């Protein structure tokens, strides 16, 4: 291109040769404040019955989370839906019985924690099984 100087390969600066001001800084880990919010409570919700919208999620999380949440004895009803196949959104509706711990948000939180624990157990068992077949 005219007006653009070509740099010879031997002129490329390596990271060891670069002065400290020109070194690429490592990416900082995002704090919770900087992370995009991927779950929100939909309008029309109250303490005992609420609908939640998950962004960038689909049937994989929806069906597993619904199954885990329905195992909670405080939950009366739980269902999920994908509003439209072209949108990466998943809605989940939770209704709880009247009890001290029967809040829909608590049921969602417990469901997510229980699902994460189940995934950890499955990962451990899979890793152990794979390691056993290599011996």
N, CA and C atoms as a LAMMPS dump frame, in Angstrom:
ITEM: TIMESTEP
0
ITEM: NUMBER OF ATOMS
405
ITEM: BOX BOUNDS ff ff ff
-5.0000000000000000e+02 5.0000000000000000e+02
-5.0000000000000000e+02 5.0000000000000000e+02
-5.0000000000000000e+02 5.0000000000000000e+02
ITEM: ATOMS id mol type element x y z
1 1 1 N 0.845 -1.174 0
2 1 2 C 0 0 0
3 1 3 C 0.887 1.232 0
4 2 1 N 0.498 2.237 -0.761
5 2 2 C 1.304 3.447 -0.772
6 2 3 C 1.205 4.168 0.563
7 3 1 N 2.323 4.696 1
8 3 2 C 2.365 5.469 2.233
9 3 3 C 2.494 4.616 3.484
10 4 1 N 2.496 3.302 3.336
11 4 2 C 2.631 2.416 4.492
12 4 3 C 3.994 1.764 4.408
13 5 1 N 4.764 1.914 5.461
14 5 2 C 6.096 1.324 5.476
15 5 3 C 5.993 -0.157 5.8
16 6 1 N 6.76 -0.95 5.08
17 6 2 C 6.804 -2.371 5.379
18 6 3 C 7.932 -2.61 6.364
19 7 1 N 7.655 -3.406 7.338
20 7 2 C 8.64 -3.716 8.358
21 7 3 C 9.265 -5.067 8.022
22 8 1 N 10.531 -5.136 8.053
23 8 2 C 11.242 -6.377 7.775
24 8 3 C 11.017 -7.331 8.945
25 9 1 N 11.029 -8.647 8.657
26 9 2 C 10.823 -9.629 9.715
27 9 3 C 11.85 -9.487 10.815
28 10 1 N 13.074 -9.157 10.46
29 10 2 C 14.125 -9.04 11.465
30 10 3 C 13.913 -7.822 12.357
31 11 1 N 13.069 -6.878 11.939
32 11 2 C 12.819 -5.681 12.734
33 11 3 C 11.692 -5.878 13.742
34 12 1 N 10.969 -7.009 13.665
35 12 2 C 9.889 -7.237 14.622
36 12 3 C 10.454 -7.3 16.033
37 13 1 N 9.767 -6.644 16.941
38 13 2 C 10.197 -6.652 18.337
39 13 3 C 9.56 -7.839 19.045
40 14 1 N 10.359 -8.567 19.779
41 14 2 C 9.809 -9.655 20.588
42 14 3 C 9.374 -9.073 21.92
43 15 1 N 8.628 -9.83 22.664
44 15 2 C 8.134 -9.328 23.951
45 15 3 C 9.282 -9.064 24.921
46 16 1 N 10.369 -9.855 24.813
47 16 2 C 11.503 -9.62 25.705
48 16 3 C 12.186 -8.291 25.375
49 17 1 N 12.172 -7.907 24.078
50 17 2 C 12.836 -6.683 23.651
51 17 3 C 11.983 -5.443 23.871
52 18 1 N 10.694 -5.618 24.069
53 18 2 C 9.797 -4.467 24.184
54 18 3 C 10.013 -3.763 25.513
55 19 1 N 10 -2.433 25.472
56 19 2 C 10.104 -1.705 26.735
57 19 3 C 8.861 -1.971 27.584
58 20 1 N 8.96 -1.829 28.912
59 20 2 C 7.836 -2.154 29.797
60 20 3 C 6.542 -1.428 29.449
61 21 1 N 6.605 -0.211 28.953
62 21 2 C 5.391 0.547 28.646
63 21 3 C 4.643 -0.048 27.464
64 22 1 N 5.33 -0.781 26.582
65 22 2 C 4.696 -1.325 25.394
66 22 3 C 4.231 -2.767 25.567
67 23 1 N 4.548 -3.386 26.707
68 23 2 C 4.143 -4.764 26.914
69 23 3 C 2.631 -4.844 27.051
70 24 1 N 2.085 -5.91 26.529
71 24 2 C 0.645 -6.113 26.606
72 24 3 C 0.29 -6.523 28.029
73 25 1 N -0.653 -5.8 28.616
74 25 2 C -1.079 -6.138 29.967
75 25 3 C -2.003 -7.341 29.907
76 26 1 N -1.914 -8.183 30.923
77 26 2 C -2.805 -9.343 30.956
78 26 3 C -4.232 -8.878 31.216
79 27 1 N -5.169 -9.655 30.691
80 27 2 C -6.571 -9.289 30.875
81 27 3 C -6.931 -9.389 32.344
82 28 1 N -7.62 -8.384 32.826
83 28 2 C -8.063 -8.416 34.207
84 28 3 C -9.354 -9.212 34.287
85 29 1 N -9.516 -9.923 35.374
86 29 2 C -10.735 -10.69 35.585
87 29 3 C -11.858 -9.71 35.866
88 30 1 N -12.983 -9.917 35.169
89 30 2 C -14.112 -9.015 35.36
90 30 3 C -14.708 -9.224 36.741
91 31 1 N -15.081 -8.133 37.374
92 31 2 C -15.753 -8.238 38.656
93 31 3 C -17.229 -8.461 38.413
94 32 1 N -17.956 -8.764 39.479
95 32 2 C -19.385 -9.016 39.336
96 32 3 C -20.11 -7.807 38.767
97 33 1 N -19.631 -6.611 39.067
98 33 2 C -20.291 -5.405 38.583
99 33 3 C -20.166 -5.26 37.073
100 34 1 N -19.082 -5.785 36.487
101 34 2 C -18.841 -5.635 35.063
102 34 3 C -19.483 -6.744 34.239
103 35 1 N -19.863 -7.849 34.876
104 35 2 C -20.456 -8.955 34.144
105 35 3 C -21.852 -8.584 33.672
106 36 1 N -22.204 -8.978 32.458
107 36 2 C -23.563 -8.689 31.988
108 36 3 C -24.57 -9.533 32.761
109 37 1 N -25.717 -8.957 33.022
110 37 2 C -26.759 -9.664 33.755
111 37 3 C -27.452 -10.623 32.8
112 38 1 N -27.44 -11.916 33.12
113 38 2 C -27.995 -12.928 32.228
114 38 3 C -29.319 -13.483 32.722
115 39 1 N -29.752 -13.094 33.92
116 39 2 C -31.033 -13.554 34.46
117 39 3 C -31.787 -12.346 34.966
118 40 1 N -33.089 -12.295 34.65
119 40 2 C -33.907 -11.218 35.202
120 40 3 C -35.282 -11.766 35.55
121 41 1 N -35.906 -11.111 36.524
122 41 2 C -37.259 -11.477 36.922
123 41 3 C -38.216 -10.746 35.996
124 42 1 N -39.131 -11.48 35.411
125 42 2 C -40.083 -10.883 34.475
126 42 3 C -41.211 -10.181 35.228
127 43 1 N -41.821 -9.175 34.611
128 43 2 C -42.923 -8.444 35.262
129 43 3 C -44.086 -9.379 35.611
130 44 1 N -44.812 -9.018 36.66
131 44 2 C -45.958 -9.802 37.098
132 44 3 C -45.603 -10.871 38.11
133 45 1 N -44.383 -10.853 38.595
134 45 2 C -43.94 -11.854 39.554
135 45 3 C -44.146 -11.357 40.978
136 46 1 N -44.341 -12.303 41.896
137 46 2 C -44.364 -11.958 43.316
138 46 3 C -43.451 -12.94 44.055
139 47 1 N -43.505 -12.938 45.389
140 47 2 C -42.586 -13.774 46.159
141 47 3 C -42.785 -15.269 45.923
142 48 1 N -44.009 -15.698 45.771
143 48 2 C -44.331 -17.125 45.684
144 48 3 C -44.412 -17.653 44.248
145 49 1 N -44.603 -16.786 43.292
146 49 2 C -44.707 -17.207 41.888
147 49 3 C -43.972 -16.189 41.025
148 50 1 N -42.983 -16.663 40.293
149 50 2 C -42.182 -15.736 39.494
150 50 3 C -41.747 -16.403 38.197
151 51 1 N -41.565 -15.567 37.193
152 51 2 C -41.006 -16.004 35.914
153 51 3 C -39.649 -15.338 35.749
154 52 1 N -38.684 -16.111 35.292
155 52 2 C -37.32 -15.627 35.113
156 52 3 C -36.923 -15.807 33.656
157 53 1 N -36.139 -14.86 33.15
158 53 2 C -35.635 -14.938 31.783
159 53 3 C -34.122 -15.115 31.83
160 54 1 N -33.635 -16.167 31.183
161 54 2 C -32.206 -16.437 31.075
162 54 3 C -31.776 -16.09 29.658
163 55 1 N -30.758 -15.257 29.519
164 55 2 C -30.222 -14.916 28.201
165 55 3 C -29.161 -15.931 27.799
166 56 1 N -29.075 -16.206 26.522
167 56 2 C -28.093 -17.13 25.943
168 56 3 C -28.194 -18.533 26.529
169 57 1 N -29.397 -18.979 26.804
170 57 2 C -29.624 -20.339 27.297
171 57 3 C -30.731 -20.98 26.487
172 58 1 N -30.811 -22.293 26.568
173 58 2 C -31.811 -23.007 25.789
174 58 3 C -32.336 -24.218 26.53
175 59 1 N -32.679 -25.26 25.75
176 59 2 C -33.276 -26.46 26.317
177 59 3 C -32.325 -27.208 27.249
178 60 1 N -31.029 -27.122 27.015
179 60 2 C -30.074 -27.866 27.833
180 60 3 C -30.192 -27.468 29.296
181 61 1 N -30.117 -26.184 29.571
182 61 2 C -30.275 -25.722 30.953
183 61 3 C -31.732 -25.792 31.384
184 62 1 N -32.647 -25.422 30.516
185 62 2 C -34.057 -25.345 30.882
186 62 3 C -34.622 -26.652 31.394
187 63 1 N -34.417 -27.735 30.666
188 63 2 C -34.981 -29.019 31.07
189 63 3 C -34.308 -29.557 32.327
190 64 1 N -32.989 -29.457 32.404
191 64 2 C -32.274 -29.946 33.589
192 64 3 C -32.66 -29.142 34.83
193 65 1 N -32.74 -27.823 34.69
194 65 2 C -33.086 -26.972 35.826
195 65 3 C -34.525 -27.217 36.269
196 66 1 N -35.436 -27.384 35.331
197 66 2 C -36.831 -27.679 35.669
198 66 3 C -36.921 -28.972 36.463
199 67 1 N -36.199 -30.003 36.033
200 67 2 C -36.221 -31.293 36.71
201 67 3 C -35.698 -31.17 38.139
202 68 1 N -34.579 -30.458 38.319
203 68 2 C -33.987 -30.3 39.651
204 68 3 C -34.903 -29.477 40.553
205 69 1 N -35.471 -28.403 40.032
206 69 2 C -36.341 -27.544 40.844
207 69 3 C -37.591 -28.303 41.283
208 70 1 N -38.135 -29.156 40.43
209 70 2 C -39.336 -29.917 40.799
210 70 3 C -39.063 -30.937 41.906
211 71 1 N -37.812 -31.282 42.152
212 71 2 C -37.458 -32.176 43.258
213 71 3 C -37.552 -31.462 44.607
214 72 1 N -37.602 -30.138 44.602
215 72 2 C -37.7 -29.34 45.828
216 72 3 C -39.121 -29.471 46.384
217 73 1 N -39.286 -29.905 47.644
218 73 2 C -40.636 -30.08 48.198
219 73 3 C -41.41 -28.773 48.373
220 74 1 N -40.744 -27.63 48.361
221 74 2 C -41.426 -26.34 48.487
222 74 3 C -42.007 -25.855 47.161
223 75 1 N -41.676 -26.525 46.063
224 75 2 C -42.107 -26.075 44.734
225 75 3 C -43.39 -26.793 44.326
226 76 1 N -44.381 -26.002 43.955
227 76 2 C -45.667 -26.53 43.501
228 76 3 C -45.665 -26.759 41.986
229 77 1 N -45.03 -25.849 41.235
230 77 2 C -45.057 -25.894 39.774
231 77 3 C -43.766 -25.308 39.236
232 78 1 N -43.24 -25.917 38.184
233 78 2 C -42.072 -25.369 37.495
234 78 3 C -42.134 -25.815 36.04
235 79 1 N -41.954 -24.875 35.136
236 79 2 C -41.935 -25.173 33.706
237 79 3 C -41.021 -24.171 33.015
238 80 1 N -40.496 -24.575 31.877
239 80 2 C -39.672 -23.647 31.103
240 80 3 C -40.197 -23.59 29.682
241 81 1 N -39.835 -22.521 28.996
242 81 2 C -40.234 -22.352 27.599
243 81 3 C -39.172 -21.542 26.874
244 82 1 N -39.032 -21.829 25.599
245 82 2 C -38.193 -21.025 24.714
246 82 3 C -39.178 -20.164 23.928
247 83 1 N -39.221 -18.827 24.184
248 83 2 C -40.237 -17.984 23.547
249 83 3 C -40.224 -18.036 22.023
250 84 1 N -39.035 -18.039 21.432
251 84 2 C -38.921 -18.096 19.973
252 84 3 C -37.582 -18.738 19.629
253 85 1 N -37.56 -19.65 18.667
254 85 2 C -36.314 -20.354 18.365
255 85 3 C -35.177 -19.464 17.864
256 86 1 N -35.494 -18.308 17.318
257 86 2 C -34.424 -17.448 16.804
258 86 3 C -33.835 -16.539 17.882
259 87 1 N -34.413 -16.538 19.076
260 87 2 C -33.879 -15.738 20.179
261 87 3 C -33.224 -16.667 21.194
262 88 1 N -32.048 -16.287 21.652
263 88 2 C -31.324 -17.097 22.638
264 88 3 C -31.807 -16.746 24.044
265 89 1 N -33.065 -17.074 24.313
266 89 2 C -33.661 -16.794 25.622
267 89 3 C -34.404 -18.031 26.096
268 90 1 N -34.423 -18.21 27.406
269 90 2 C -35.175 -19.293 28.016
270 90 3 C -35.908 -18.71 29.21
271 91 1 N -37.212 -18.944 29.288
272 91 2 C -38.019 -18.482 30.417
273 91 3 C -38.356 -19.674 31.293
274 92 1 N -38.327 -19.456 32.6
275 92 2 C -38.71 -20.508 33.537
276 92 3 C -39.68 -19.917 34.552
277 93 1 N -40.761 -20.64 34.818
278 93 2 C -41.8 -20.199 35.753
279 93 3 C -41.751 -21.108 36.973
280 94 1 N -41.718 -20.507 38.164
281 94 2 C -41.671 -21.262 39.414
282 94 3 C -42.777 -20.764 40.33
283 95 1 N -43.584 -21.697 40.843
284 95 2 C -44.594 -21.382 41.846
285 95 3 C -44.313 -22.254 43.06
286 96 1 N -44.356 -21.649 44.244
287 96 2 C -44.035 -22.374 45.463
288 96 3 C -45.243 -22.455 46.376
289 97 1 N -45.207 -23.45 47.284
290 97 2 C -46.222 -23.547 48.326
291 97 3 C -45.953 -22.462 49.358
292 98 1 N -46.956 -22.142 50.156
293 98 2 C -46.785 -21.148 51.216
294 98 3 C -46.01 -21.808 52.352
295 99 1 N -44.787 -21.349 52.57
296 99 2 C -43.951 -21.826 53.672
297 99 3 C -42.894 -20.77 53.941
298 100 1 N -42.114 -20.972 54.993
299 100 2 C -41.091 -19.988 55.346
300 100 3 C -40.018 -19.873 54.265
301 101 1 N -39.683 -20.996 53.639
302 101 2 C -38.623 -20.987 52.626
303 101 3 C -39.184 -21.059 51.212
304 102 1 N -40.48 -20.851 51.059
305 102 2 C -41.12 -21.051 49.775
306 102 3 C -41.123 -19.864 48.846
307 103 1 N -40.018 -19.159 48.726
308 103 2 C -39.929 -18.05 47.786
309 103 3 C -39.397 -18.566 46.451
310 104 1 N -39.938 -18.056 45.371
311 104 2 C -39.545 -18.512 44.037
312 104 3 C -38.062 -18.255 43.764
313 105 1 N -37.551 -17.123 44.216
314 105 2 C -36.13 -16.808 43.998
315 105 3 C -35.253 -17.817 44.738
316 106 1 N -35.656 -18.19 45.959
317 106 2 C -34.892 -19.185 46.717
318 106 3 C -34.917 -20.542 46.019
319 107 1 N -36.062 -20.897 45.443
320 107 2 C -36.168 -22.166 44.721
321 107 3 C -35.253 -22.169 43.494
322 108 1 N -35.181 -21.047 42.794
323 108 2 C -34.288 -20.945 41.636
324 108 3 C -32.832 -21.05 42.081
325 109 1 N -32.476 -20.334 43.126
326 109 2 C -31.097 -20.36 43.636
327 109 3 C -30.712 -21.784 44.05
328 110 1 N -31.594 -22.446 44.807
329 110 2 C -31.319 -23.818 45.252
330 110 3 C -31.227 -24.758 44.051
331 111 1 N -32.088 -24.581 43.067
332 111 2 C -32.046 -25.418 41.876
333 111 3 C -30.734 -25.274 41.122
334 112 1 N -30.259 -24.05 40.975
335 112 2 C -28.984 -23.82 40.287
336 112 3 C -27.824 -24.428 41.068
337 113 1 N -27.842 -24.285 42.403
338 113 2 C -26.781 -24.866 43.23
339 113 3 C -26.801 -26.393 43.159
340 114 1 N -28 -26.984 43.255
341 114 2 C -28.114 -28.445 43.186
342 114 3 C -27.661 -28.972 41.824
343 115 1 N -28.023 -28.273 40.757
344 115 2 C -27.613 -28.687 39.415
345 115 3 C -26.094 -28.601 39.26
346 116 1 N -25.492 -27.549 39.795
347 116 2 C -24.032 -27.409 39.736
348 116 3 C -23.352 -28.543 40.506
349 117 1 N -23.904 -28.908 41.67
350 117 2 C -23.336 -30.019 42.442
351 117 3 C -23.462 -31.339 41.683
352 118 1 N -24.604 -31.552 41.037
353 118 2 C -24.785 -32.772 40.244
354 118 3 C -23.763 -32.837 39.11
355 119 1 N -23.525 -31.714 38.464
356 119 2 C -22.542 -31.67 37.372
357 119 3 C -21.139 -31.949 37.893
358 120 1 N -20.81 -31.428 39.079
359 120 2 C -19.498 -31.697 39.676
360 120 3 C -19.32 -33.186 39.962
361 121 1 N -20.353 -33.821 40.518
362 121 2 C -20.289 -35.258 40.811
363 121 3 C -20.122 -36.053 39.519
364 122 1 N -20.883 -35.687 38.489
365 122 2 C -20.774 -36.399 37.21
366 122 3 C -19.387 -36.228 36.597
367 123 1 N -18.832 -35.024 36.691
368 123 2 C -17.489 -34.775 36.163
369 123 3 C -16.459 -35.614 36.9
370 124 1 N -16.563 -35.669 38.23
371 124 2 C -15.625 -36.471 39.023
372 124 3 C -15.721 -37.952 38.665
373 125 1 N -16.942 -38.467 38.559
374 125 2 C -17.125 -39.883 38.224
375 125 3 C -16.616 -40.182 36.816
376 126 1 N -16.855 -39.277 35.882
377 126 2 C -16.381 -39.464 34.515
378 126 3 C -14.856 -39.47 34.476
379 127 1 N -14.238 -38.508 35.159
380 127 2 C -12.776 -38.414 35.184
381 127 3 C -12.168 -39.663 35.809
382 128 1 N -12.763 -40.13 36.9
383 128 2 C -12.281 -41.341 37.561
384 128 3 C -12.427 -42.55 36.644
385 129 1 N -13.537 -42.638 35.954
386 129 2 C -13.783 -43.757 35.047
387 129 3 C -12.803 -43.748 33.877
388 130 1 N -12.565 -42.582 33.309
389 130 2 C -11.623 -42.476 32.19
390 130 3 C -10.215 -42.817 32.658
391 131 1 N -9.842 -42.338 33.837
392 131 2 C -8.513 -42.643 34.369
393 131 3 C -8.378 -44.144 34.628
394 132 1 N -9.457 -44.805 35.033
395 132 2 C -9.433 -46.245 35.282
396 132 3 C -9.273 -47.059 34.015
397 133 1 N -9.786 -46.577 32.897
398 133 2 C -9.664 -47.317 31.637
399 133 3 C -8.273 -47.179 31.033
400 134 1 N -7.539 -46.179 31.42
401 134 2 C -6.185 -45.966 30.875
402 134 3 C -5.155 -46.849 31.564
403 135 1 N -5.496 -47.367 32.725
404 135 2 C -4.531 -48.182 33.481
405 135 3 C -4.442 -49.582 32.966
